[in-house]
Structure formats: structure tokens, C-alpha cells
Amino acid sequence: MGRYVARRLLQMIPVFIGTTLLIFLMVNALPGDPVKALWGDKPPDPAQVAQIKHDRGLDLPLWEQYLHYMKGLFQGDFGKTIAGNRPILDEITQAFPVSMRLAAMAWTFELVVGITLGVIAGIRRGRIIDTTVTMFTLLVISIPIFVFGRGLQLVFGNELGWVKPTVQDSENLEQLILPALVLGLVGLAYVARLTRTSIKENRSADYIRTAVAKGLPRRRIVSRHLLRNSLIPVVTYLGTDIGALMGGAVITEGIFNVTGVGNLLFQGIARREGAVIVGVVTVLVLVYLLASLLVDLLYAVLDPRIRYA
């Protein structure tokens, strides 16, 4: 197991470098000049623009800018924002815990409710509960997330007054419940459908028939045998969805005024702050890679037949 983990960590290095290089090139290909944007509608001073670009290294060739960025990255220096001259690492450090809490709540919602609905629908296939879950998940997948966000915000926030329409304090977990619900809705639908399909396929497997023939209790058959072997594709999705929840929170955080990574990424795009965009995406790439490694290790826990050399 140790050798496998070490090998996977080494494999992450070229993936990380290639991903950051791709994002860096894409961001620098965006139209507009973030330095000139500091003057707003006023005509910029060419001398000051040239000086700022020289101080930030923006006048260097693109490959040299990337090397400087990677060198600073491995030293914990993500650069500084052009607009406020603040360290980007401080911006990410301030926003990252908020998005982590929001993503953790949404992920837990997906895990608990999604798997529960999928198990119920898979066991009672062909019945009304199966049809209801299938139609519900299809409806959730079909509707854009901002429609759910605005709709739930209007109903539960403005009409019923159960929650605040927008988040006033991002540290307050109670105010993050509704944004987490909206953020996790689509993932919940996919988890429920994956669980349902996997349960239905494994119900007719030989090991389930053997367990039934032995007279094992139904609850033990479902929990110890059927569910455990059916969760491998679900774990794969849930693992990769961790990074997607954080990166995909741009719309949700914008609707509910959550000051997280998604909001920081949106502001970076709006201001054409390439360093901010690359810094945020770099952190999300690391989350994706670590989540992928964790998923592979969980395979051996769910299925004892899987062994890593």
C-alpha cells in the first residue's frame, strides 16, 4: 500500500504541472488588460502601465512568467492582486475555509440523502417509490442550478422567512444550509441514480442469492453485502465531486452572497486578474488530485479483492 501511495504521489507531479500550465496559458489568452483596467473609463498613463507590468513581471515572455510563477508557488508565494496589491495566498486562505464548509455540507447532503433514495429505489424497483425517485432525480438534473437557487431563495427566504435570503455571516453554519442544499442538489440526483442502478444490478448476483439461501437477515444482506459492493461507482463520483463542489460554487455563492473560493474566482475573472484565477484553480487541482487518491484507497476497503502493490 505504501509503495502504491508513493507511486501515485509521484504521478501527481506531471499532472499538476501540466494542469497549471494549461490554465496559465488559457488565462493569459483572455482578452483585456488588467493593468489598464485600474484606470476604469479614464485613459491610462502609458508610463505607469509599463512600470506596473515591469514590477509584476508581466512584460516578460510567457514561458518565463510561468517559470517565475511555479518557482514562487513552491515557495508558498501565489503573487499579489493587481487591484489591491494584496497577497493572493491571503485571499485564498480567507475564502477557502468558507467554501470548504459549504462543500462539506453539500457533500454530506449528497451522501446521506442520495444513497438513501438510491437504496430504497433499487430495492423496491418497479414500484411507485422507484418511479418517484427516478422522476425526481431527472427533474433535478434537467433544471439549471441558478433556477433552484433563486426559487428556494424566494420561497424559504422571502416568502416563508425560514432562512435569510442571503448569507450575512459566512462563518454561521445555519446560514449556509440553504446554499449547501442548492449546491448539492444535482450531485444528490446523480448519487441516487448511480446507487439505484448499482443496487439493481447486484441484487441478482450469485453472492446475494447465496446469502438469501443461507437465511441471513434481510438487513444484513443489504448492509453487509449488497450495499457495500454497490458503492464503488458511487464512491468514485463522490470523490471527484469534492473538487467540483468547490469549483462549481461560483453560481451558488453569487446567488447567496457567500464569500468563498467561487466568489473569489468570479471576481478574478471580472477584473481579469490572471494570477488570482490561476491561484484558485491551482488549489482546486490539488483538491481533485488528493480526492482521487483517497477514492482509490477506499476501493480496497469496500472490496477486499482489490489489493495495491
C-alpha positions in Angstrom: 0.0 0.0 0.0 2.8 2.4 0.9 4.5 1.8 -2.5 1.3 2.4 -4.3 0.7 5.7 -2.4 4.2 6.9 -3.2 3.8 6.0 -6.9 0.5 7.9 -7.1 2.1 10.9 -5.4 4.9 10.9 -8.0 2.3 10.6 -10.8 0.6 13.7 -9.5 3.6 15.9 -10.2 3.4 15.9 -14.0 -0.4 16.1 -13.8 -0.2 19.1 -11.6 2.5 20.8 -13.7 0.6 20.1 -16.9 -2.7 21.3 -15.5 -1.3 24.6 -14.1 0.5 25.2 -17.4 -2.7 24.7 -19.3 -4.7 27.1 -17.0 -1.9 29.6 -17.1 -1.9 29.7 -20.9 -5.7 29.9 -21.1 -5.9 32.7 -18.6 -3.2 34.7 -20.4 -5.1 34.3 -23.6 -8.2 36.1 -22.2 -8.9 39.5 -23.8 -8.3 42.7 -21.9 -5.6 44.2 -19.9 -6.0 44.1 -16.1 -3.4 46.8 -15.5 -5.2 49.3 -17.8 -8.5 48.3 -16.1 -7.2 50.0 -13.0 -7.9 53.4 -14.6 -11.5 52.5 -15.3 -13.1 54.7 -18.0 -10.1 57.2 -17.8 -7.3 56.9 -20.3 -4.3 55.1 -18.7 -0.9 56.6 -18.3 1.4 54.5 -20.6 4.4 55.1 -18.3 2.6 53.9 -15.2 1.2 50.9 -17.1 4.7 49.9 -18.2 6.1 50.4 -14.7 3.4 48.2 -13.1 3.9 45.5 -15.7 7.6 45.6 -15.2 7.2 45.3 -11.4 4.9 42.4 -11.7 6.9 40.7 -14.4 4.0 41.0 -16.9 6.3 42.3 -19.6 8.4 39.0 -19.7 7.9 36.2 -22.2 5.0 33.9 -21.3 7.2 30.9 -20.6 9.4 33.0 -18.2 6.3 34.3 -16.4 5.2 30.6 -15.9 8.6 29.6 -14.5 8.5 32.5 -12.1 5.0 31.6 -11.0 5.9 28.0 -10.4 9.1 29.0 -8.5 7.0 31.3 -6.2 4.3 28.6 -5.9 6.6 26.0 -4.5 7.8 28.7 -2.0 4.2 29.5 -1.0 4.0 32.7 -3.0 1.0 33.0 -5.2 1.8 36.6 -6.2 -0.3 39.7 -5.4 -3.5 41.1 -6.8 -3.2 44.0 -9.3 -6.2 45.9 -8.0 -5.5 45.8 -4.2 -1.9 44.7 -4.1 -2.8 42.1 -1.6 -1.1 38.6 -1.4 -3.2 36.2 -3.3 -2.5 33.5 -0.7 -4.1 35.6 1.9 -7.2 36.0 -0.3 -7.4 32.2 -0.8 -6.7 31.5 2.9 -9.6 33.7 3.8 -12.0 32.3 1.3 -11.0 28.6 1.3 -12.5 27.6 4.7 -15.8 29.1 3.8 -16.0 27.1 0.6 -14.8 24.0 2.5 -17.7 24.3 5.0 -20.2 24.9 2.2 -18.8 22.0 0.1 -18.7 19.7 3.2 -22.4 20.4 4.0 -23.4 19.9 0.4 -21.3 16.7 0.1 -22.9 15.3 3.3 -26.3 16.1 1.9 -25.5 14.2 -1.3 -24.0 11.2 0.6 -26.8 10.7 3.1 -29.9 11.6 1.1 -28.7 10.4 -2.3 -27.6 7.0 -1.1 -30.8 6.5 0.9 -33.0 7.4 -2.0 -30.9 5.2 -4.3 -31.1 2.2 -2.0 -34.8 2.5 -1.5 -35.5 2.8 -5.2 -33.1 0.0 -6.1 -34.6 -2.5 -3.5 -38.2 -1.6 -4.5 -37.6 -1.5 -8.2 -40.7 -1.1 -10.4 -42.8 0.2 -7.5 -44.1 3.7 -7.0 -41.2 4.8 -4.9 -38.8 3.8 -7.6 -40.7 5.7 -10.2 -40.9 8.8 -7.9 -37.2 8.8 -7.2 -36.4 8.4 -10.9 -38.6 11.2 -11.9 -37.4 13.5 -9.1 -33.7 13.0 -10.0 -34.4 13.5 -13.7 -36.2 16.8 -12.8 -33.3 18.0 -10.7 -30.7 17.2 -13.4 -32.8 18.9 -16.1 -33.3 22.3 -14.3 -30.3 24.7 -14.1 -28.9 25.2 -10.7 -29.5 29.0 -10.6 -33.2 28.4 -11.1 -33.2 26.2 -8.0 -31.2 28.8 -6.2 -33.5 31.7 -7.0 -36.6 29.6 -6.4 -35.6 28.3 -3.0 -34.3 31.7 -2.0 -37.6 33.2 -2.9 -39.8 30.6 -1.2 -37.8 29.8 2.0 -36.1 33.2 2.4 -38.5 35.9 1.2 -42.0 34.3 1.4 -41.7 31.9 4.4 -38.9 33.7 6.2 -37.4 30.4 7.5 -33.9 31.4 6.5 -32.1 34.6 5.4 -32.3 35.2 1.7 -28.6 36.0 1.5 -25.7 34.9 3.8 -24.8 37.7 6.2 -22.1 35.8 8.0 -20.2 33.1 6.1 -19.0 31.7 9.5 -22.5 30.9 10.5 -23.3 27.3 9.5 -27.0 27.8 9.9 -27.0 30.5 7.2 -25.1 28.1 4.9 -27.8 25.4 5.0 -29.8 26.7 2.0 -26.8 27.4 -0.2 -25.5 23.9 0.6 -28.8 22.4 -0.3 -28.8 24.1 -3.6 -25.2 23.3 -4.3 -25.7 19.6 -3.5 -29.0 19.0 -5.4 -27.5 18.0 -8.7 -24.9 15.7 -7.0 -27.7 14.2 -4.9 -29.6 13.3 -8.1 -26.5 11.6 -9.7 -25.7 9.7 -6.4 -29.3 8.5 -6.1 -29.3 7.3 -9.7 -25.9 5.6 -9.5 -26.8 3.8 -6.3 -30.2 2.7 -7.7 -28.6 1.3 -10.8 -25.8 -0.5 -8.9 -28.2 -1.9 -6.4 -30.5 -3.3 -9.2 -27.5 -4.9 -10.9 -26.1 -6.5 -7.8 -29.4 -7.8 -6.5 -29.3 -10.7 -9.0 -25.6 -11.6 -8.3 -24.7 -15.0 -7.1 -23.4 -13.9 -3.7 -26.7 -12.3 -2.9 -28.6 -15.5 -3.8 -26.2 -17.4 -1.7 -26.8 -15.1 1.3 -30.5 -15.4 0.9 -30.3 -19.2 0.6 -28.3 -19.3 3.9 -31.2 -17.5 5.6 -29.3 -14.3 6.5 -31.5 -11.4 7.8 -32.6 -9.0 5.0 -31.0 -6.1 6.8 -27.6 -7.8 7.0 -27.8 -8.8 3.3 -28.5 -5.3 2.3 -25.9 -3.6 4.6 -23.1 -6.1 4.6 -23.2 -7.5 1.1 -25.5 -5.6 -1.4 -24.7 -2.0 -0.3 -21.0 -2.5 0.2 -20.4 -3.9 -3.2 -22.7 -1.4 -4.9 -21.0 1.7 -3.5 -17.8 1.5 -5.6 -19.2 3.6 -8.5 -20.8 5.9 -6.0 -17.6 6.5 -4.1 -15.9 7.3 -7.4 -18.4 10.0 -8.1 -18.4 11.4 -4.6 -14.6 11.6 -4.5 -14.3 13.6 -7.7 -17.3 15.7 -6.8 -15.5 17.2 -3.8 -13.4 19.5 -6.1 -16.4 20.1 -8.4 -18.5 21.3 -5.4 -15.8 23.9 -4.6 -15.1 25.0 -8.1 -18.8 24.9 -9.1 -19.9 27.1 -6.2 -19.4 30.2 -8.3 -23.1 30.5 -9.1 -24.3 29.4 -5.7 -22.0 31.7 -3.8 -23.0 34.6 -6.1 -26.8 34.0 -5.5 -26.4 33.8 -1.7 -23.6 36.2 -1.3 -21.1 33.7 0.1 -17.6 35.0 0.3 -15.8 31.8 -0.7 -13.5 30.5 -3.4 -16.2 30.6 -6.0 -16.8 34.3 -5.3 -13.1 35.0 -5.4 -12.8 33.2 -8.7 -15.7 35.2 -10.1 -14.1 38.5 -9.0 -10.8 37.5 -10.5 -12.5 36.8 -13.9 -14.4 40.0 -13.8 -11.2 42.0 -13.0 -9.1 39.9 -15.4 -6.8 39.1 -12.5 -4.9 36.2 -14.1 -2.8 35.5 -11.0 -6.0 35.1 -8.9 -7.6 32.8 -11.3 -4.5 30.6 -11.7 -4.0 30.6 -7.9 -7.6 29.5 -7.1 -7.6 26.8 -9.9 -4.2 25.5 -8.6 -5.7 24.9 -5.2 -8.7 23.2 -6.8 -6.4 21.0 -8.8 -4.7 19.9 -5.6 -8.1 19.1 -4.1 -9.0 17.0 -7.1 -5.8 15.0 -7.0 -5.9 14.3 -3.3 -9.6 13.3 -3.5 -8.8 10.9 -6.4 -6.1 9.3 -4.4 -8.4 8.9 -1.4 -11.1 7.3 -3.6 -8.6 4.7 -4.9 -7.6 3.8 -1.4 -11.3 3.4 -0.4 -11.8 0.8 -3.1 -9.8 -1.7 -1.1 -12.0 -1.0 2.0 -15.2 -1.6 0.0 -14.0 -4.6 -1.9 -11.4 -6.8 -0.2 -10.5 -8.4 -3.6 -8.8 -5.1 -4.5 -5.2 -5.0 -3.4 -2.5 -2.4 -4.2 1.1 -3.5 -4.6 
